[in-house]
Amino acid sequence: MSYHDIDYDDDAEEESETTLQSAREELEYWTEFFQEQKDEKPEEWMFYRNPFLDPSVYAFWILADEEKELLLH
């Protein structure tokens, strides 16, 4: 396989329809991810993150605008 044989489809992610269920799953995934970071390395969490913010806040910020909109409405 050469460089020219690779098919780059940048719009592939945008083609899938975002549903409320997929938005909830994405939020849950990122919330767990940030909670693990906070639990495993609390010193780093306190230094790099605002210790007064819950991991779910950081998870929400990562979501796409469509996902945020679905979760809020």
Summary of the structure (lengths in Angstrom):
residues: 73
radius of gyration: 16.6
end to end distance: 46.4
largest distance: 50.2
contacts: 146
relative contact order: 0.18
helix: 70%
strand: 0%
